[in-house]
Amino acid sequence: MWEIIKTVIVGIVQGLTEFLPVSSSGHIAIFKEVFGLSEAGVAFDVLLHFGTLIAVCVFYFKDIVALVVEFFELVKDVFNGRKIFNKERPYRVLLIMLVVTTIPTAIAGLLLEDLFETIFTSLIVIGCALLLTSALMYIIGKIKIGEKQAKDITFKDALVVGLCQSCAIVPGLSRSGSTIFGGRISGFSPQLAVKYSFLCSLPTILGAIVLKIGDLFEGSLENTQIIAYALAFVAAAVVGYLALKMLDHMAKRKNMKPFAIYCLIAGVFCIVYGIIKAVA
C-alpha cells in the first residue's frame, strides 16, 4: 500500500509541476532524493507524460482542434499553390510559429538531454537552477505588459521562445517558466504567453512519449504496480488540468510573484540539503 501511495505522490507532483513554472524535473529529483522514492520504470514515465498530455488537450481543446483544422487547410494550400503564410489566419500563424519554436527544442533534446541529465543531477545544481527560475518569474512581473496576439507572432519571437525552452533541459529550470519568459520578453500578452507555452509543450511531451513507447511493454508488471501506475496516471491528468487552470488565472491577474517566492525557497532548500548531504 505504501508503494502505491508513493507512486501516486509522484503522479501528483508530475501533474502539478509539469505546468506550473516550478520545474517538474527538479521536483521529481527532490522527491526521489528526500523521500527515497525508487526509480520508476519506462511504463510509469510514459503514463505520467500521457496524463499531462491529456490535461493540455482537454484544457486547450478548442485551440488544438483549430490548429488541426488549420494544418489540413495548410496542406491543401500547398498542393493548390496558394499563399502559405497568411496573417489574416491567426491559427495559421500560430501553427507555423509552433513548428519554428519546436526546432531548437528538438535539436537540444536529441543532442544534449541525456548529457545534461547525467551531469546536472546533484541537488545543489538543481537548487541553483530553481533560483534562476525564481529570477525569471520575478523579472516577468517587471516586464511591461505586451499586446501581441497570435497573428502578430514573428519568426524571431518563435525562435526566442524555442531557445528558452531548449535551456529548460537543465533539471530545475522550468520549461513553462522559461517559455512564458521568452514570450513576455517578445511582447506577448500574458494570456498568449501562457497559451503559447503550453501549446508548444505538446510536441515536447509527445516526443518524450514516442522516444520511450518502444520500451513500454518490456517486462511484466505486477497487479500492485498496474493499480499504482493507473492511479498515478489519473492523478497526473487531473492535477495537471487544475494546474493549468491556476496558471491561466494567475496570468490574467498578471501575478507570477508567488512562483518566484516558492522557487526561491525550494532552491535554497535544495542547495542547503545538498551541502549537508555532501559533508555528512
N, C-alpha and C positions, 0 to 999 in steps of 0.2 A: 504493500500500500504506500509506504514512504517513497519508493521509487516512482510510483505513478504521480504522487504529489510533486516531487522534484521535477519530473518531466513536464508536467502541466505548468509549473512555475516558469520554466524556460520558455514554453509557448507563450505565456502571458508577457514575459519580458520581451520576447521577439516581436510580438504584435504591437506592444506599446512603443518600443524604442526604434522599430523599423521606420516609423513615420514621424515621430516627434524628433526635433533636432537635438538629440542627446547621444546618438551613436549606438546602434544595435550591436555591432561587433564588439565595441568596448564593454557594453553591459553584459553581454553573454560571457565574455572573458572574465569579467569581475565576478559574476555569479558562480562560474565554474571554479574559480580560484578560491574565493572566500567560503563558499558553501560546499566545496568538494564534489560538485556535480560531475559525474563521469562523462567522458566523451561519447556523444551520441553517434549513431551510425548514419550512413548516407540517406537511408529511407527517412529518418527523422528530419534531416536537413531539408530534403526535398519537400516534405509535408509542411514544414514551417514556412518555407518560401511560397508554397502553393496557397497556404492560408492567407498570407499577406497579399498575394496576387489577387485573390478573390475579394479581399477588403477594398483594394483600389478599384477593381472592376465594378463593384456594387456602388461605391461612393461616386465615381465619375462615369456612371453607366451611360448617360446621355452623351457626354463628350466622346467616350470611346466608340459608341455607335456612330456618331457623326464622323469621327476620324476614319472608321472602317468604310463608311459610305464614300467619303472623300477619296480614299485610296482607290476604290474601283472607278470613280469618276476620273481620277488622275490617269489610271491605266488606259481608260477609254480615250482621253485627250491625247495621250502619247501615240496611240495607234491611228488616231484621226488627224494627227499633225497640228493639233490646236496648241494654244499657249499653255504652258505647264504652270508657271509661277504667276498666280493671279491674286493680287492684293484685295480684290473685291470678294474673295472667298476666304474668310478668316481661318476656317478649318484646313483649307489647302495650305496656307502659310504655316499654320501650326504643325501640320503633318510633316512638311518638308524640314522645318526647323528642328523638330524632334529627332529626325534622322541625322541631321548635322550634329546635334548635341550628343547622340549616341556614339558617333565615330571615335572621338578621342577616348571615351569611356571604354569602348570595346577594345581598343588598342592597348590601353593601360591595363585592363583586366587580364587580357591574354598574355601580355608580356611580363607584367610586374606583380600581379596579385599574390601568387604563391611565394615570391621572394619577400614581399612586404610582410605577409602574414607569418613568415618564418623569422624574419629579423625583428619586427616590431611586436613582439608578443609579451614583453615584460609589462607589469602593471605601472611601472614608472613612466615608460614611453606612452602607454595608453592614457595615463593621467595627464601628461603634457599635451597630448592631442585633444583631450577633453577641455583643457584650459584654452586651447586655440579655438575650439568650438564655442566656448563661452565668450571669447573675444568677438567672434563673428556675430553672435547673437546680440551682443552689446552694440556693435557697430551698426547692425541693421536698424536698431532703434534710433540711431542718429542720422540715418540716411534720409534725405528729402524724399517725400512720397512721390513716386513716379506715376506717370499717366499712361504708359504704353499698354495697349491691348494686343490681342493675338495677331491682328492684321499688321501691327506695327513692328513685330519682331524682325530683326535683321540677321543676316548670316553671322555677323560679328557677335551679336548677342547670344546666338545659339552656341557659338564656339566657346564663348566665355563661360557659359553655364556648363558646357561639356568638360572644359578643363577643370572647373571647380569640382565637378562630380568625379573626375579622374583622381583628384587629390584625396578623395574620401576612401580610397583603398587602404589608407593608413588606419589601422584599428584605433578607434577612439575619436576620429574625425567624422562627424556626422555627415552622411550623404545628403539628407534632406536639408540640414543646416547649410551645407556648402552650396547646394544648388539654389536655395532660396536667396542666399547671399549673392550668388552670381546673377540671379535675376534682378534683385533690387539694385545692385550697382550698375546694371544695364538699363535701369529706368522702368522696369516692370511695375505695374500697380501691385500692392501687397497681395490681392486676391489672385492675380495672374501668376505672380512669383510662386505661390503655394501650389496652384493648379499645375503649372508647368513642371515644377519639381516632381510631383507625383506621377504625372503622365510620362515623364522621361525615366521614371523608376521602372516602368513596365518592361522595357527591353532588358534592363539590368536584372530584374527578378526572373524574367523568362529565360535569360541567358544562364543564370545560376541553375535553374531547373533543368534546362537542356543538357548542360555540361555534366550533371550528376544523374540524370534519368537512366542512363545505361547501367548504372550500378544499383539501381533501386531494388531490383529483385534478386540480388546476390545474397545468398544465405537465407535463413529462415527466421521468422520471428515467433516468439512465444506468445501465448494468449495475453499475458500480462502486458507485454510490450505493445501488442496491437491496440489494446484498450488505452494505454498511456499515450501512444502516438496519435490515436484518433482524438483524444481529449485535448492534447496539445495543439493539434491542427485546428480544432474548433476555437480554442482559446486564442490562437494567433489571429484567426479571421475576425472574430467578434471584437477583441480588444483592439486590433488594427483599425477596424472601422470606426470605433469610438475615438481612437487617437487622431484619425483623420478629421473627424468632426470637431474635436477640440482645437486642433491646429488651425483649421479653417476659420473657426470662430475667433481665435486669438489674432489671426492675420487681419480679419476685418476690423478688429479693435486696435490694430497696429501695435500690439503689445507682445514683444518677444523677451522682455526682461526676465520673467520667471525662468525661462530656459537658460538664460545666461547665468543666473544665480545658481541654478541646480547643477549645471555643468562645472561651474567653478568649485562648488562643494565636492562633487564627485571626483573631479580632477585632483584636488588636494588630498582627498581620502586615498585615492589610488597611489599617489606618489608617497605619502606617509606610510601606507600599508606595505608598499613595495620595498621601501627603505628598511622598515622594521624586519620584514621577512628576510631581506638580503643579509642583514647583520646578525640576525638571530642564530 
